[in-house]
Every structure is written in C-alpha cells, then in structure tokens.
Amino acid sequence: MTKYGVHPITPDERENAGQEARERGQNGQPQRVRAMKFALRWVFAFLLVALTYNPTRWNYIAWVRDHFTANMPLAILLGLILFAGYVVFVSATLRSIGPFGVILVLALLLVLLWFLADSGILSLQSGAVNTWLGIIALSVVLGTGMTWSIIWRRISGQIDVDDADN
C-alpha cells in the first residue's frame, strides 16, 4: 500500500488487465456482443422484408389484398409501421455503404448463389425458394448497411463522423 491507499499493480495483474482489454476490443464490448448486434440487426431486417412479402399467406401484402376493406385503419397503420422500418433501414444503409455498396453486397450474394447452384448444392427451380433467397439477400444488404459503421471501425480502427460522440 502506498500513502494514498492504492497498492501497486503486480506484473500478473497488468498482464490480466491487458488480456481483458484485448478480449473486449476497442469499444469495451466483448466481440461476441458485437456479433450479436449484427445478428440482431439482420434478424430485424429479415423480419421487415419477410413480413412485407413472402411466398406464404402470412405477409402484409396478402393480408391487405384479402382484408383491406374490412380492416382499412389497421391496414394503413401496419403499412405505416412497415414504411417507417424501411425508412430507417434504407436511409442507414444508403448513408453507410451507399448505392455502390448495395450493388457490391448484392453482387457478392448473387455470385455466391451462382456458385452454390453451379455446384449442385442449391436448386433454383422453385419460385418459393427463389423468393426466400431474395428476401434473405435484401435482408443481408439492409443488415450490412445497419452494421457497416461497426464493421468499418473494427477493420480500420477509424470511426465515422456520425459515431464521434459514442
């Protein structure tokens, strides 16, 4: 103990503190938390796109087509909620990766699908499967756009101007 009531740090304690800091990363969060943030954003993007339209009867477009006149206020309310979700996701995606980034992510996904189909791993003969693949592709683009600042900070060590107050 020193006269100020603080004991000096031993070399073992210093090494443990350094290891904990490396595991936590640049922003103080464990790396698995950052991966969960990406996964959560992707799940929300997937739900947004899939709830709007999917090849089942459980989607907003099919429901409105069948029940609009009987449930007009609810249909409009749900449509506005979905629209607000798209505004948030699309504006964040365009701000973070831009139109070129959207095209690049879609191109990577399309080449991956081409490879899987060419290898015989994936069949593209079903319209429903193709629709689900499109929903997944759009949600990956939106999830990537929502998370790109975190990814960029991790890769480059630089922060976006929008992130400067974090």
Helices and strands as residue ranges (DSSP letters): H 11-24, H 31-52, H 60-67, H 72-96, H 98-118, H 127-156, G 161-163
